[in-house]
């Protein structure tokens, strides 16, 4: 499912216009992105939690040259599904 089909599904289920759903989805994405930029957690009970984790620096290998290289530490976004979402997907 891409963004356009998600907007269509939201419009169909909510009874709102596609334009309103697109605005709501864009606001949601912007709000979550802003919170993660500030390293805040975003928790949606039953759906899941968006957070930021720091990957440690490590040594890797360049696939072309096979020489070791240092991979620096960096912050990456993470999503942990909630119980309701896990149950829905797991068929319970």
C-alpha positions in Angstrom: 0.0 0.0 0.0 1.4 3.4 -0.9 0.5 6.8 0.4 -2.2 7.4 -2.2 -4.0 4.1 -1.6 -3.7 4.8 2.2 -5.4 8.2 1.7 -8.1 6.5 -0.3 -8.7 3.8 2.4 -8.8 6.5 5.1 -11.4 8.5 3.1 -13.5 5.5 2.6 -13.5 4.4 6.2 -13.9 7.8 7.7 -16.3 9.5 5.3 -14.0 12.4 4.9 -12.8 13.8 1.6 -9.5 12.6 0.1 -8.1 16.2 0.6 -9.0 16.2 4.3 -7.4 12.7 4.7 -4.3 13.8 2.9 -4.0 16.8 5.2 -4.5 14.7 8.3 -1.9 12.1 7.1 0.6 14.8 6.3 0.1 16.4 9.7 0.5 13.0 11.4 3.8 12.2 9.5 5.1 15.7 10.2 4.2 15.5 13.9 5.8 12.1 14.4 8.9 13.2 12.5 9.2 16.4 14.6 8.9 14.4 17.8 11.5 11.8 16.7 13.8 14.6 15.7 13.6 15.7 19.4 14.2 12.1 20.4 10.8 11.9 22.0 8.7 8.7 21.9 5.3 8.7 20.2 3.0 6.0 21.6 -0.3 5.1 20.1 -2.0 2.7 22.5 -2.9 -0.6 20.7 -1.0 0.4 17.5 2.6 0.8 18.6 5.4 3.1 19.6 7.8 5.2 17.4 11.1 5.9 19.0 14.8 6.7 18.2 17.6 4.3 19.1 21.3 4.8 18.7 23.3 2.2 16.8 26.7 1.7 18.1 29.8 2.3 16.1 31.2 -0.9 14.6 33.7 -2.3 12.2 32.3 -3.5 8.8 33.8 -4.7 5.5 33.7 -2.9 2.2 32.0 -5.5 -0.1 34.1 -4.4 -3.1 37.6 -4.4 -1.5 37.0 -6.6 1.5 38.9 -4.1 3.6 37.7 -3.3 7.1 36.0 0.1 7.6 34.6 1.9 10.5 30.9 2.5 10.6 30.0 5.5 12.8 27.3 5.5 15.5 24.0 7.0 14.4 20.4 7.6 15.5 17.8 5.6 13.6 14.0 5.5 13.9 12.3 2.4 15.4 8.8 1.1 15.5 7.5 -1.4 18.1 4.1 -2.8 17.4 1.5 -2.8 20.2 -0.4 -5.8 21.5 -3.6 -5.2 19.5 -1.7 -4.8 16.2 0.3 -8.0 16.9 -2.9 -10.0 17.7 -4.6 -8.7 14.6 -1.7 -9.6 12.3 -1.1 -12.9 14.1 -4.7 -14.0 13.7 -5.5 -14.3 17.4 
